[in-house]
Amino acid sequence: MTDPGTPQALRHLWASPALFVLGAFVAFNVAGSREAGWALMAGGLSGPVVALGWQAVRRERPETAFVVVPLALLALMTVLFALTG
């Protein structure tokens, strides 16, 4: 269960890679733009990096699920997009 003191904006930053993966999927498969797709995949790291910085400044430790799930999603989808592209 998440800490009730965790700000909603911080939770959204950790969840943001899912939106970037969705955008990359559309770029790769609908628009046919590989450059835009890879740019969106790289941009997917921005949310977790900002969230880690935010929690480092506040001297908090992020929950394991907040780190593992979004970064695993990015890693998995990067491999799948690379294999199919």
Biopython code that builds the backbone (N, CA, C, O; Angstrom):
import numpy as np
from Bio.PDB.StructureBuilder import StructureBuilder

atoms = [
    (1, "MET", "N", (0.841, -1.173, 0.000)),
    (1, "MET", "CA", (0.000, 0.000, 0.000)),
    (1, "MET", "C", (0.888, 1.238, 0.000)),
    (1, "MET", "O", (1.946, 1.243, 0.628)),
    (2, "THR", "N", (0.473, 2.264, -0.684)),
    (2, "THR", "CA", (1.264, 3.485, -0.768)),
    (2, "THR", "C", (1.137, 4.293, 0.507)),
    (2, "THR", "O", (0.129, 4.226, 1.210)),
    (3, "ASP", "N", (2.165, 5.048, 0.786)),
    (3, "ASP", "CA", (2.183, 5.926, 1.947)),
    (3, "ASP", "C", (1.161, 7.036, 1.726)),
    (3, "ASP", "O", (1.199, 7.700, 0.690)),
    (4, "PRO", "N", (0.242, 7.256, 2.681)),
    (4, "PRO", "CA", (-0.765, 8.296, 2.478)),
    (4, "PRO", "C", (-0.155, 9.693, 2.402)),
    (4, "PRO", "O", (-0.806, 10.630, 1.938)),
    (5, "GLY", "N", (1.102, 9.841, 2.857)),
    (5, "GLY", "CA", (1.759, 11.141, 2.788)),
    (5, "GLY", "C", (2.398, 11.426, 1.444)),
    (5, "GLY", "O", (2.897, 12.529, 1.225)),
    (6, "THR", "N", (2.395, 10.455, 0.536)),
    (6, "THR", "CA", (2.990, 10.657, -0.779)),
    (6, "THR", "C", (2.100, 11.579, -1.607)),
    (6, "THR", "O", (0.929, 11.275, -1.835)),
    (7, "PRO", "N", (2.656, 12.713, -2.062)),
    (7, "PRO", "CA", (1.832, 13.635, -2.859)),
    (7, "PRO", "C", (1.328, 12.989, -4.151)),
    (7, "PRO", "O", (2.002, 12.148, -4.746)),
    (8, "GLN", "N", (0.142, 13.396, -4.566)),
    (8, "GLN", "CA", (-0.466, 12.856, -5.783)),
    (8, "GLN", "C", (0.409, 13.153, -7.008)),
    (8, "GLN", "O", (0.523, 12.318, -7.905)),
    (9, "ALA", "N", (1.018, 14.329, -7.047)),
    (9, "ALA", "CA", (1.870, 14.682, -8.189)),
    (9, "ALA", "C", (3.058, 13.733, -8.300)),
    (9, "ALA", "O", (3.481, 13.395, -9.405)),
    (10, "LEU", "N", (3.593, 13.307, -7.175)),
    (10, "LEU", "CA", (4.715, 12.373, -7.181)),
    (10, "LEU", "C", (4.278, 11.016, -7.721)),
    (10, "LEU", "O", (5.020, 10.373, -8.464)),
    (11, "ARG", "N", (3.100, 10.588, -7.358)),
    (11, "ARG", "CA", (2.569, 9.328, -7.899)),
    (11, "ARG", "C", (2.377, 9.426, -9.406)),
    (11, "ARG", "O", (2.627, 8.464, -10.133)),
    (12, "HIS", "N", (1.940, 10.567, -9.865)),
    (12, "HIS", "CA", (1.744, 10.757, -11.313)),
    (12, "HIS", "C", (3.072, 10.730, -12.045)),
    (12, "HIS", "O", (3.155, 10.201, -13.153)),
    (13, "LEU", "N", (4.116, 11.293, -11.442)),
    (13, "LEU", "CA", (5.437, 11.247, -12.074)),
    (13, "LEU", "C", (5.912, 9.808, -12.223)),
    (13, "LEU", "O", (6.478, 9.445, -13.254)),
    (14, "TRP", "N", (5.687, 8.989, -11.203)),
    (14, "TRP", "CA", (6.101, 7.592, -11.295)),
    (14, "TRP", "C", (5.282, 6.830, -12.329)),
    (14, "TRP", "O", (5.792, 5.893, -12.943)),
    (15, "ALA", "N", (4.027, 7.211, -12.533)),
    (15, "ALA", "CA", (3.171, 6.515, -13.496)),
    (15, "ALA", "C", (3.335, 7.027, -14.922)),
    (15, "ALA", "O", (2.838, 6.401, -15.859)),
    (16, "SER", "N", (4.017, 8.145, -15.104)),
    (16, "SER", "CA", (4.103, 8.776, -16.426)),
    (16, "SER", "C", (4.734, 7.918, -17.524)),
    (16, "SER", "O", (4.366, 8.110, -18.683)),
    (17, "PRO", "N", (5.654, 6.990, -17.253)),
    (17, "PRO", "CA", (6.194, 6.189, -18.356)),
    (17, "PRO", "C", (5.131, 5.441, -19.155)),
    (17, "PRO", "O", (5.325, 5.184, -20.343)),
    (18, "ALA", "N", (4.022, 5.091, -18.530)),
    (18, "ALA", "CA", (2.963, 4.383, -19.267)),
    (18, "ALA", "C", (2.421, 5.242, -20.397)),
    (18, "ALA", "O", (2.123, 4.731, -21.477)),
    (19, "LEU", "N", (2.290, 6.542, -20.159)),
    (19, "LEU", "CA", (1.794, 7.439, -21.214)),
    (19, "LEU", "C", (2.818, 7.596, -22.331)),
    (19, "LEU", "O", (2.456, 7.660, -23.506)),
    (20, "PHE", "N", (4.090, 7.656, -21.967)),
    (20, "PHE", "CA", (5.126, 7.760, -22.991)),
    (20, "PHE", "C", (5.189, 6.490, -23.835)),
    (20, "PHE", "O", (5.398, 6.562, -25.046)),
    (21, "VAL", "N", (5.009, 5.326, -23.206)),
    (21, "VAL", "CA", (5.003, 4.064, -23.959)),
    (21, "VAL", "C", (3.805, 4.028, -24.908)),
    (21, "VAL", "O", (3.933, 3.582, -26.048)),
    (22, "LEU", "N", (2.655, 4.490, -24.451)),
    (22, "LEU", "CA", (1.479, 4.551, -25.317)),
    (22, "LEU", "C", (1.736, 5.475, -26.509)),
    (22, "LEU", "O", (1.418, 5.130, -27.647)),
    (23, "GLY", "N", (2.308, 6.643, -26.246)),
    (23, "GLY", "CA", (2.644, 7.564, -27.335)),
    (23, "GLY", "C", (3.654, 6.968, -28.298)),
    (23, "GLY", "O", (3.545, 7.157, -29.510)),
    (24, "ALA", "N", (4.638, 6.249, -27.767)),
    (24, "ALA", "CA", (5.638, 5.611, -28.628)),
    (24, "ALA", "C", (5.007, 4.524, -29.475)),
    (24, "ALA", "O", (5.363, 4.367, -30.643)),
    (25, "PHE", "N", (4.080, 3.774, -28.911)),
    (25, "PHE", "CA", (3.377, 2.739, -29.668)),
    (25, "PHE", "C", (2.644, 3.355, -30.846)),
    (25, "PHE", "O", (2.702, 2.841, -31.963)),
    (26, "VAL", "N", (1.955, 4.459, -30.591)),
    (26, "VAL", "CA", (1.232, 5.150, -31.670)),
    (26, "VAL", "C", (2.224, 5.663, -32.710)),
    (26, "VAL", "O", (1.989, 5.532, -33.911)),
    (27, "ALA", "N", (3.330, 6.246, -32.254)),
    (27, "ALA", "CA", (4.323, 6.771, -33.193)),
    (27, "ALA", "C", (4.912, 5.661, -34.058)),
    (27, "ALA", "O", (5.070, 5.835, -35.267)),
    (28, "PHE", "N", (5.234, 4.533, -33.453)),
    (28, "PHE", "CA", (5.829, 3.419, -34.204)),
    (28, "PHE", "C", (4.840, 2.776, -35.167)),
    (28, "PHE", "O", (5.171, 2.529, -36.327)),
    (29, "ASN", "N", (3.634, 2.507, -34.695)),
    (29, "ASN", "CA", (2.711, 1.672, -35.448)),
    (29, "ASN", "C", (1.664, 2.420, -36.258)),
    (29, "ASN", "O", (1.233, 1.928, -37.301)),
    (30, "VAL", "N", (1.250, 3.583, -35.811)),
    (30, "VAL", "CA", (0.215, 4.318, -36.537)),
    (30, "VAL", "C", (0.851, 5.364, -37.447)),
    (30, "VAL", "O", (0.548, 5.433, -38.638)),
    (31, "ALA", "N", (1.732, 6.172, -36.875)),
    (31, "ALA", "CA", (2.357, 7.241, -37.651)),
    (31, "ALA", "C", (3.548, 6.750, -38.454)),
    (31, "ALA", "O", (3.929, 7.381, -39.440)),
    (32, "GLY", "N", (4.138, 5.642, -38.053)),
    (32, "GLY", "CA", (5.288, 5.101, -38.768)),
    (32, "GLY", "C", (6.560, 5.906, -38.575)),
    (32, "GLY", "O", (7.460, 5.844, -39.412)),
    (33, "SER", "N", (6.651, 6.655, -37.498)),
    (33, "SER", "CA", (7.826, 7.495, -37.247)),
    (33, "SER", "C", (8.700, 6.862, -36.178)),
    (33, "SER", "O", (8.398, 6.938, -34.986)),
    (34, "ARG", "N", (9.780, 6.239, -36.614)),
    (34, "ARG", "CA", (10.699, 5.599, -35.668)),
    (34, "ARG", "C", (11.403, 6.628, -34.794)),
    (34, "ARG", "O", (11.615, 6.386, -33.606)),
    (35, "GLU", "N", (11.768, 7.773, -35.365)),
    (35, "GLU", "CA", (12.479, 8.798, -34.594)),
    (35, "GLU", "C", (11.606, 9.331, -33.458)),
    (35, "GLU", "O", (12.076, 9.499, -32.333)),
    (36, "ALA", "N", (10.349, 9.593, -33.757)),
    (36, "ALA", "CA", (9.430, 10.092, -32.733)),
    (36, "ALA", "C", (9.185, 9.022, -31.670)),
    (36, "ALA", "O", (9.097, 9.332, -30.481)),
    (37, "GLY", "N", (9.078, 7.792, -32.090)),
    (37, "GLY", "CA", (8.864, 6.694, -31.142)),
    (37, "GLY", "C", (10.010, 6.557, -30.160)),
    (37, "GLY", "O", (9.793, 6.428, -28.955)),
    (38, "TRP", "N", (11.246, 6.585, -30.682)),
    (38, "TRP", "CA", (12.405, 6.462, -29.788)),
    (38, "TRP", "C", (12.569, 7.707, -28.921)),
    (38, "TRP", "O", (13.030, 7.604, -27.784)),
    (39, "ALA", "N", (12.207, 8.863, -29.428)),
    (39, "ALA", "CA", (12.263, 10.086, -28.609)),
    (39, "ALA", "C", (11.272, 9.990, -27.451)),
    (39, "ALA", "O", (11.583, 10.393, -26.330)),
    (40, "LEU", "N", (10.089, 9.461, -27.720)),
    (40, "LEU", "CA", (9.102, 9.285, -26.658)),
    (40, "LEU", "C", (9.556, 8.234, -25.644)),
    (40, "LEU", "O", (9.327, 8.394, -24.445)),
    (41, "MET", "N", (10.187, 7.175, -26.108)),
    (41, "MET", "CA", (10.692, 6.171, -25.173)),
    (41, "MET", "C", (11.771, 6.768, -24.273)),
    (41, "MET", "O", (11.804, 6.488, -23.075)),
    (42, "ALA", "N", (12.643, 7.580, -24.838)),
    (42, "ALA", "CA", (13.670, 8.245, -24.022)),
    (42, "ALA", "C", (13.031, 9.249, -23.069)),
    (42, "ALA", "O", (13.464, 9.389, -21.925)),
    (43, "GLY", "N", (12.004, 9.944, -23.538)),
    (43, "GLY", "CA", (11.295, 10.893, -22.686)),
    (43, "GLY", "C", (10.574, 10.228, -21.532)),
    (43, "GLY", "O", (10.277, 10.874, -20.527)),
    (44, "GLY", "N", (10.292, 8.949, -21.669)),
    (44, "GLY", "CA", (9.630, 8.215, -20.603)),
    (44, "GLY", "C", (10.440, 8.143, -19.320)),
    (44, "GLY", "O", (9.892, 7.887, -18.247)),
    (45, "LEU", "N", (11.743, 8.369, -19.427)),
    (45, "LEU", "CA", (12.581, 8.381, -18.232)),
    (45, "LEU", "C", (12.479, 9.685, -17.453)),
    (45, "LEU", "O", (12.907, 9.748, -16.301)),
    (46, "SER", "N", (11.924, 10.718, -18.059)),
    (46, "SER", "CA", (11.890, 12.026, -17.404)),
    (46, "SER", "C", (11.074, 12.015, -16.116)),
    (46, "SER", "O", (11.496, 12.608, -15.123)),
    (47, "GLY", "N", (9.926, 11.360, -16.109)),
    (47, "GLY", "CA", (9.093, 11.318, -14.904)),
    (47, "GLY", "C", (9.783, 10.649, -13.726)),
    (47, "GLY", "O", (9.857, 11.242, -12.650)),
    (48, "PRO", "N", (10.293, 9.422, -13.898)),
    (48, "PRO", "CA", (10.991, 8.784, -12.787)),
    (48, "PRO", "C", (12.244, 9.532, -12.329)),
    (48, "PRO", "O", (12.555, 9.540, -11.138)),
    (49, "VAL", "N", (12.963, 10.157, -13.257)),
    (49, "VAL", "CA", (14.159, 10.909, -12.867)),
    (49, "VAL", "C", (13.774, 12.112, -12.006)),
    (49, "VAL", "O", (14.421, 12.385, -10.995)),
    (50, "VAL", "N", (12.725, 12.830, -12.404)),
    (50, "VAL", "CA", (12.250, 13.966, -11.612)),
    (50, "VAL", "C", (11.737, 13.479, -10.256)),
    (50, "VAL", "O", (12.000, 14.112, -9.233)),
    (51, "ALA", "N", (11.013, 12.368, -10.241)),
    (51, "ALA", "CA", (10.490, 11.824, -8.987)),
    (51, "ALA", "C", (11.626, 11.410, -8.044)),
    (51, "ALA", "O", (11.558, 11.658, -6.840)),
    (52, "LEU", "N", (12.666, 10.781, -8.595)),
    (52, "LEU", "CA", (13.810, 10.412, -7.765)),
    (52, "LEU", "C", (14.498, 11.642, -7.197)),
    (52, "LEU", "O", (14.883, 11.663, -6.028)),
    (53, "GLY", "N", (14.651, 12.671, -8.030)),
    (53, "GLY", "CA", (15.244, 13.919, -7.552)),
    (53, "GLY", "C", (14.410, 14.558, -6.459)),
    (53, "GLY", "O", (14.939, 15.033, -5.454)),
    (54, "TRP", "N", (13.101, 14.563, -6.665)),
    (54, "TRP", "CA", (12.175, 15.134, -5.683)),
    (54, "TRP", "C", (12.316, 14.417, -4.343)),
    (54, "TRP", "O", (12.402, 15.052, -3.292)),
    (55, "GLN", "N", (12.339, 13.090, -4.395)),
    (55, "GLN", "CA", (12.432, 12.332, -3.156)),
    (55, "GLN", "C", (13.820, 12.414, -2.542)),
    (55, "GLN", "O", (13.954, 12.314, -1.322)),
    (56, "ALA", "N", (14.851, 12.594, -3.351)),
    (56, "ALA", "CA", (16.196, 12.763, -2.804)),
    (56, "ALA", "C", (16.302, 14.090, -2.051)),
    (56, "ALA", "O", (16.915, 14.156, -0.986)),
    (57, "VAL", "N", (15.706, 15.141, -2.607)),
    (57, "VAL", "CA", (15.727, 16.444, -1.937)),
    (57, "VAL", "C", (14.981, 16.364, -0.610)),
    (57, "VAL", "O", (15.401, 16.956, 0.384)),
    (58, "ARG", "N", (13.879, 15.632, -0.602)),
    (58, "ARG", "CA", (13.085, 15.485, 0.623)),
    (58, "ARG", "C", (13.640, 14.406, 1.544)),
    (58, "ARG", "O", (13.099, 14.169, 2.624)),
    (59, "ARG", "N", (14.722, 13.751, 1.118)),
    (59, "ARG", "CA", (15.370, 12.668, 1.875)),
    (59, "ARG", "C", (14.395, 11.536, 2.196)),
    (59, "ARG", "O", (14.344, 11.029, 3.317)),
    (60, "GLU", "N", (13.630, 11.160, 1.181)),
    (60, "GLU", "CA", (12.687, 10.055, 1.301)),
    (60, "GLU", "C", (13.162, 8.903, 0.432)),
    (60, "GLU", "O", (13.881, 9.098, -0.547)),
    (61, "ARG", "N", (12.761, 7.741, 0.797)),
    (61, "ARG", "CA", (13.082, 6.562, -0.002)),
    (61, "ARG", "C", (11.831, 6.160, -0.770)),
    (61, "ARG", "O", (10.776, 5.960, -0.170)),
    (62, "PRO", "N", (11.937, 6.039, -2.097)),
    (62, "PRO", "CA", (10.749, 5.654, -2.880)),
    (62, "PRO", "C", (10.364, 4.207, -2.605)),
    (62, "PRO", "O", (11.211, 3.363, -2.312)),
    (63, "GLU", "N", (9.071, 3.943, -2.708)),
    (63, "GLU", "CA", (8.613, 2.570, -2.556)),
    (63, "GLU", "C", (9.112, 1.737, -3.731)),
    (63, "GLU", "O", (9.245, 2.234, -4.849)),
    (64, "THR", "N", (9.378, 0.491, -3.467)),
    (64, "THR", "CA", (9.928, -0.403, -4.486)),
    (64, "THR", "C", (9.033, -0.486, -5.712)),
    (64, "THR", "O", (9.529, -0.474, -6.838)),
    (65, "ALA", "N", (7.738, -0.571, -5.515)),
    (65, "ALA", "CA", (6.815, -0.686, -6.647)),
    (65, "ALA", "C", (6.854, 0.551, -7.528)),
    (65, "ALA", "O", (6.685, 0.455, -8.743)),
    (66, "PHE", "N", (7.078, 1.726, -6.918)),
    (66, "PHE", "CA", (7.148, 2.963, -7.700)),
    (66, "PHE", "C", (8.369, 2.961, -8.610)),
    (66, "PHE", "O", (8.356, 3.616, -9.653)),
    (67, "VAL", "N", (9.414, 2.246, -8.243)),
    (67, "VAL", "CA", (10.635, 2.219, -9.052)),
    (67, "VAL", "C", (10.615, 1.062, -10.040)),
    (67, "VAL", "O", (10.914, 1.249, -11.220)),
    (68, "VAL", "N", (10.268, -0.117, -9.575)),
    (68, "VAL", "CA", (10.377, -1.332, -10.396)),
    (68, "VAL", "C", (9.379, -1.346, -11.542)),
    (68, "VAL", "O", (9.757, -1.625, -12.680)),
    (69, "VAL", "N", (8.121, -1.051, -11.268)),
    (69, "VAL", "CA", (7.080, -1.184, -12.292)),
    (69, "VAL", "C", (7.302, -0.237, -13.473)),
    (69, "VAL", "O", (7.303, -0.709, -14.610)),
    (70, "PRO", "N", (7.490, 1.071, -13.272)),
    (70, "PRO", "CA", (7.663, 1.926, -14.452)),
    (70, "PRO", "C", (8.955, 1.666, -15.218)),
    (70, "PRO", "O", (8.965, 1.714, -16.448)),
    (71, "LEU", "N", (10.044, 1.392, -14.502)),
    (71, "LEU", "CA", (11.301, 1.151, -15.203)),
    (71, "LEU", "C", (11.303, -0.209, -15.891)),
    (71, "LEU", "O", (11.909, -0.359, -16.953)),
    (72, "ALA", "N", (10.644, -1.191, -15.310)),
    (72, "ALA", "CA", (10.524, -2.493, -15.974)),
    (72, "ALA", "C", (9.651, -2.375, -17.220)),
    (72, "ALA", "O", (9.936, -2.996, -18.243)),
    (73, "LEU", "N", (8.590, -1.577, -17.132)),
    (73, "LEU", "CA", (7.738, -1.350, -18.301)),
    (73, "LEU", "C", (8.545, -0.716, -19.434)),
    (73, "LEU", "O", (8.452, -1.147, -20.583)),
    (74, "LEU", "N", (9.330, 0.297, -19.111)),
    (74, "LEU", "CA", (10.154, 0.936, -20.149)),
    (74, "LEU", "C", (11.165, -0.041, -20.740)),
    (74, "LEU", "O", (11.351, -0.079, -21.956)),
    (75, "ALA", "N", (11.816, -0.827, -19.892)),
    (75, "ALA", "CA", (12.807, -1.787, -20.387)),
    (75, "ALA", "C", (12.165, -2.836, -21.282)),
    (75, "ALA", "O", (12.681, -3.132, -22.359)),
    (76, "LEU", "N", (11.040, -3.400, -20.843)),
    (76, "LEU", "CA", (10.350, -4.422, -21.622)),
    (76, "LEU", "C", (9.888, -3.882, -22.970)),
    (76, "LEU", "O", (10.106, -4.513, -24.005)),
    (77, "MET", "N", (9.258, -2.730, -22.956)),
    (77, "MET", "CA", (8.739, -2.175, -24.201)),
    (77, "MET", "C", (9.863, -1.728, -25.133)),
    (77, "MET", "O", (9.713, -1.792, -26.353)),
    (78, "THR", "N", (10.982, -1.280, -24.577)),
    (78, "THR", "CA", (12.127, -0.923, -25.415)),
    (78, "THR", "C", (12.626, -2.155, -26.165)),
    (78, "THR", "O", (12.911, -2.087, -27.361)),
    (79, "VAL", "N", (12.728, -3.265, -25.469)),
    (79, "VAL", "CA", (13.176, -4.513, -26.113)),
    (79, "VAL", "C", (12.171, -4.944, -27.174)),
    (79, "VAL", "O", (12.557, -5.309, -28.284)),
    (80, "LEU", "N", (10.883, -4.904, -26.839)),
    (80, "LEU", "CA", (9.858, -5.331, -27.804)),
    (80, "LEU", "C", (9.813, -4.429, -29.028)),
    (80, "LEU", "O", (9.705, -4.918, -30.153)),
    (81, "PHE", "N", (9.896, -3.111, -28.823)),
    (81, "PHE", "CA", (9.899, -2.189, -29.966)),
    (81, "PHE", "C", (11.148, -2.398, -30.827)),
    (81, "PHE", "O", (11.080, -2.318, -32.053)),
    (82, "ALA", "N", (12.275, -2.662, -30.190)),
    (82, "ALA", "CA", (13.513, -2.886, -30.954)),
    (82, "ALA", "C", (13.433, -4.178, -31.763)),
    (82, "ALA", "O", (13.919, -4.230, -32.893)),
    (83, "LEU", "N", (12.832, -5.210, -31.202)),
    (83, "LEU", "CA", (12.717, -6.480, -31.910)),
    (83, "LEU", "C", (11.743, -6.405, -33.104)),
    (83, "LEU", "O", (11.953, -7.054, -34.129)),
    (84, "THR", "N", (10.697, -5.619, -32.954)),
    (84, "THR", "CA", (9.700, -5.549, -34.025)),
    (84, "THR", "C", (10.006, -4.457, -35.039)),
    (84, "THR", "O", (9.411, -4.428, -36.116)),
    (85, "GLY", "N", (10.915, -3.571, -34.713)),
    (85, "GLY", "CA", (11.209, -2.444, -35.601)),
    (85, "GLY", "C", (12.308, -2.774, -36.497)),
    (85, "GLY", "O", (12.702, -1.949, -37.321)),
]
sb = StructureBuilder()
sb.init_structure("model")
sb.init_model(0)
sb.init_chain("A")
sb.init_seg("    ")
for serial, (resi, resn, name, xyz) in enumerate(atoms, 1):
    if name == "N":
        sb.init_residue(resn, " ", resi, " ")
    sb.init_atom(name, np.array(xyz, "f"), 0.0, 1.0, " ", f" {name:<3s}", serial, name[0])
structure = sb.get_structure()
